[in-house]
Amino acid sequence: MTTMNRPPVPSEPSVRSVLWVADAVVSYGADPPALRRAQLKVVAGETVAVLGANGSGKSTLIRVALGLVPLVSGSVTLFGTPLRRFRDWKKIGYVPQRIGAASGVPATVREVVAAGRLVRQGLFRPASEVDRDAVDAAIAAVGLTELARDPVATLSGGQQQRTLIARALAGEPEMLVLDEPTVGVDVASQQNFTDTLRRFVRGGGTVVVVTHELGPLESLVNRAVVLHHGEVVHDGAVPVAGQATPTSDQVHPHARRDQGWLPPHGEVVRSRQA
Amino acid sequence: MTLLAYDFLRNALIGALIIGLTAPAVGVYLVQRRMSLIGDGIGHIALTGVAIGFLTKTSPVLTAVIVAAVGAVSIELLRGYGRLSGDIALALLFYGGIAGGVLLIGLASDRSNANLLSYLFGSLLTTSTEDLIVIGALSVVVLVVTVGARPWLFAVCQDEEYARVAGLPVRALNLTLAVTAAVTVTVAMRGVGLLLVSALMVVPVATAQQVARGFAATMATSMGLGVGYAGVGVYVSFRLDVAPGAAIVVLGLAVFVAVAVVAAVTQGWRRSRIGVAIPKTLDE
């Protein structure tokens, strides 16, 4: 991975993207479509926030990008390869909303994080020294070394979230995709999490984060994509950037729409960041 | 131990110990996936396999392995595609399996009901040396898969979506687990019977997860408990002249209750000492 400066936001389709969702349409049964020709293009080194209220389709958009939700129409390209033929999953670190099976059989922090290393370890190959070190380093990166042998179910919400981030980091990805990483997370964990992401971005990593409130992440994000009713209604500068707002007043599309900064429904504004 | 002077008892004991070791090794994944009852369903389906064995005068264990594996793979595919309501699909398969089994055994008129009962409730004491070889060989396969592929099976059972994004062969791993569960059910059916197979897969795990802190520890503890229950259960069943399968399962349940009570008491004690509630889940 090169340590070049952050590349400009793509304005031409010719710019090579690491994640490109084009004209995505997703429908769950008889409900109105969850996504209506939604677009998302991310180039290497960017930190993009996908914002929107509950039910806006923001989570669906990244789940489409990862192949977890089938498309009715449209296309997904990852690192220049169509999703159907994409096999290089070690380049992607996925942080889902919450830990799976938290109250099933207990699992230690280390066991969960080690699952993130399997993508590099190879099928049915025992973990090497390098693999074990990578798992330890990922746990250390999120500040959970002391708790590595504790069952994840006994940790706080913030610590569980950090466990999931460590799991994604253990595979040494080029791009992190995070789904609502700050929901129910205490302030200390949010700060730890922001620091972890900042180090990742400084190392040349790409970040796509889905959230309904940016919080401390705001300082990291250099582009925001806002969804409303399954459509992209804003793609450009972070809506609150530069505005003098109280810190408790987080980015919240509904609130913002009431205050008038969001464009009318359906209108796609492309006010690119300079 | 003078009991071991009896060949049949020695075979019964060895068979029970192997089953006690193997069943929880598969069960731990089923419990983790919250599919604790799936072993029961596979057992129902296996009964049709047993009946086909009777009817065609081939080895009932062999036909049971095949039919149970086909059933387990069908369940897994139904679950994976998510087309049908999983609950209804499972119910149909289970009842079809047991009804089909009883029907086919009825057609094989030269077989008595006693034979059917030996598969429903197990007949550990009639375990022959040939049976032991089959049980042992199949158990080795099950243990190689469940212990050898633990990190991969764990990843898939713990968070299937994550495993998919991590590029793991999720479908293949799920099918492997399904077939392994089917093989385990058929192996254990000789010992504890089809109706109690699931108990031996689940009860030791339920007990172990109360005391263990991690997945590997839960797995190891439950396998140890399974062996212990099997050994003590066979001994008790001989002493009291009761069915070994039932003795093993009742013993397991008794230990579960005892551990649950002790765990609740110590946790309450700890909580009152620290003065704060220990966060258990992420639920908002």
Interface residues (C-beta under 8 A of the other chain):
Chain A: L66 G67 L68 R87 D88 W89 K90 I92 Y94 P96 R98 I99 G100 A101 A102 S103 G104 V105 P106 A107 T108 R110 E111 V112 A114 A115 G116 L118 V119 Q121 L123 F124 A127 R149 D150 P151 A153 T154 L155 S156 G157 Q160 R167 G171 V183 G184
Chain B: V28 V31 Q32 R33 R34 G148 A149 P151 W152 F154 A155 C157 Q158 D159 E160 E161 Y162 A163 R164 V165 A166 G167 L168 P169 V205 Q209 A212 R213 G214 F215 A216 A217 T218 I278 P279 K280 T281 L282 E284
